[in-house]
Amino acid sequence: MADAAPPDDVAIRIRGLVNAFGTKVIHDHLDLDVKRGEVLGVVGGSGTGKSVLMRSIVGLSRPREGDIWVFGENTRDMDARAMRSLQLRWGVLFQEGALFSSMTVAQNIQVPLRRYTAMSESLMDEIAAMKIALVGLPDDTATKYPAELSGGMKKRAGLARALAMDPELLFLDEPTAGLDPISATHFDELVRDLQKSLNLTVFMVTHDIDTLRATTDRIAVLVNKKIKVGTIHALRHDPDPWIQEYFAGVRGRAALDT
């Protein structure tokens, strides 16, 4: 029996989630609440299903069991029209930005606008320019192609596209992967600034402990097919061996003690 719909202060509620590939169980009756207005970081070792969890929430992967509510709506038996309406309320930044190479940055940002709206070309151009400025890219980025951008610029362009529909909820999949430390720091600052100014709820999959320290309110750790949630400092004292190694190991101490 599924739980009742979550309260208004919960953006995402997951109950009894099971994800499996054949006989290999990745998530075993996993429960999680993501609060409205928070930045939740999701970490875990290789094979723990961090991206699978995100894909389950956004409807790209169907779990074997369980319920997922987003903004109070249970997605389990949702039809295509209802799911499309819900998708308008979130944006997704996939790894590497996932930009279409044959399109300019402006055209990439306009993809969701063309899919979900019937607005004029001039208005779409104006919105693309606004989103480019919002993520801190130069104006002339609009006419550039992804191959002409640095890694950090691709991430920002992908973020601009994720924000095209003015979402309430933002999903980020390894947003600083592949970036040099300076670019990663600037991207972390951008995410936090946007979260505050736009009142976003952010669900962020990452392995970067510096990003966790700089941006998150709480952290969800996937371990032993379950999930543990807490602040970064509380998790340092968790007895689980993997969590101890991650947060209290040499790299973790170096990041958190600075």
Number of C-alpha atoms within 10 A of each C-alpha: 6 10 10 9 15 18 11 11 13 19 22 23 23 21 17 18 21 21 24 16 9 6 6 8 15 23 26 17 18 21 18 17 18 20 19 18 19 21 25 25 27 27 26 21 15 9 12 20 20 24 21 18 24 20 16 16 22 19 14 11 14 17 21 13 17 19 23 27 20 22 20 17 17 19 18 16 9 12 9 9 9 12 17 12 10 16 18 16 15 21 24 23 24 19 18 18 25 14 23 14 12 11 16 19 27 25 22 25 29 21 15 17 20 14 8 13 10 9 10 11 11 9 11 21 15 13 18 25 21 14 24 27 15 15 21 14 17 11 12 11 19 21 12 14 19 23 12 12 14 11 19 22 20 21 25 24 29 28 26 30 28 25 25 24 21 17 18 20 26 22 24 24 22 22 28 25 16 13 16 11 11 10 15 19 15 12 22 20 15 17 23 17 14 14 20 14 9 13 15 21 24 29 24 28 25 21 21 17 19 19 22 25 18 14 21 20 16 22 25 25 21 25 20 15 17 18 20 18 17 15 16 19 14 12 21 20 12 15 10 13 10 17 21 15 15 19 22 20 13 10 13 17 15 13 16 17 6 5
